Amino acid sequence: MLWIFPDLETLSRAAAALFVRQAQRAIRRSGRFVVALAGGQTPRRAYEWLAHPLCRDAVAWEAVYVFWGDERCVPLSDPRSNARMAWEALLRHVPIPPDHVYPIVCEGDPASVAARYEAILRGFFGETPRFDLVLLGLGEDGHTASLFPFHPALEEPARWATGVETMDPPRVTLTFPALNQARRVVFLVAGSSKAVALRETLQGAWNPQRWPAQRVRPIRGSRLWMVDQAAAELLRGLKPASSSASGRASTRVDT
């Protein structure tokens, strides 16, 4: 499913509302809500909206558990840290128990960091990393999380987390075996610089080595793309629709 919004602000408000709905449903179903957050700049505004009283007060934060889809191997104090961004925009503003927050702590080489994070995930989930919600972005090159074109991590068959040492700075990322077990995966994509990657990922030939986000296909869950008009400008064959679940989307399309 693809929802297209006029701009990043509208997209962000809708993404925050979706987070709230997913949290409420998960907590009613199982007593907890387990989410993997995205880094980068696109989700920041959605996190800020989640910290707004209208959203904040609608979530039972004591039942929320937070992980990350990927992280740059920098200290938590570094402005490039995904965990720091989420802390500044959201987590410090909501009453979530500190021991419910699981950042990727990059102390040591990426492979060791990934192994420790996978051990945390396996201790939390058991046999299957069943996130209630995974938020992801899309890079201009088609990467998502820190799964980059033609990188060996794309073919990882079993591990839930792996190091990506070829980047500067190096990274740690969840793998497709982990991401594709989620109940719901939501991509947040904004800006015309993402238009080619979005078109090729959604409408291009199947080539996940070149466009890694194509491989995010939940096995027992759903996938939703929430994008702004600028990112969607190169998509073909879109038909306007009157509304979406947020009531603010300009187009809603099955993918």
C-alpha positions, 0 to 999 in steps of 0.5 A: 500500500502507498499513501502520498501526502502533500508535504513532509509535515502532513506525512509526519502527522499521519505517521505519528497518528499511525504509530499511536494506532499501532501501539494501541492495537498491540497493547490491547492484543498482547500487553506490549508494543515493540517498535524498531525506529528509523534514523535519518532526517525524514522521521524526526518530525514524526517523532516530534509529533509523537511527543506532542500531548495529543499523541503522547497522552494516547500511548501507554508508554509503560508498555512500549519497547523501543529498538532501532533498525540500524545505527552509525558506529559513533558515540551516543553523544554524536549528532549523527547517532540515530538513537540520539536523534530519537532521544532528542525528538521523542524519547526524552519527552515521553514516560517510557521506562529507561529499561524499555529502550534498547539502542545499538551501543557501538562500543567495539568493532561493528561485527561484535556490536551486531552480535551483542545486539542480536543477543539482546533481540534473541533474549527479548523475542525468543525464536522470532523477532516479531516487531509490531512496527518497523519504521524505515527510510529510503536512501537515494541509492535505494538502501534501507536501514543500513542495507546498501546496494551490492553489500554482502549483508543483503544475502545474510540468511539467518543472523538478525543483525550484522556489521557494515564496515565499508561505510564511513562511519561503519554501521550496524543494521538489522537484516532482512530475516529480522525485518521481514518478520514484522507485523507491519513495516512502514517506509517514510520517504520525503523529498524529490531526491528520493524520487528515482529510488522510490520509482525503481523500488516500487515500479522497476524491475526486480533487482534487490541487489541494486535496490535493496528496499525491494526485499523488505516484504513481511512474511506474515505482516504488511508493508506501507509506504508513506511518501510526500508528493515530491518523492512520488513525482516520478511514479507512474499510473497513480489515480487520486483518491479522496482520503486515507486512514489519516484523512489527509493523503492525496493518493492511495495506491495498492503496491 
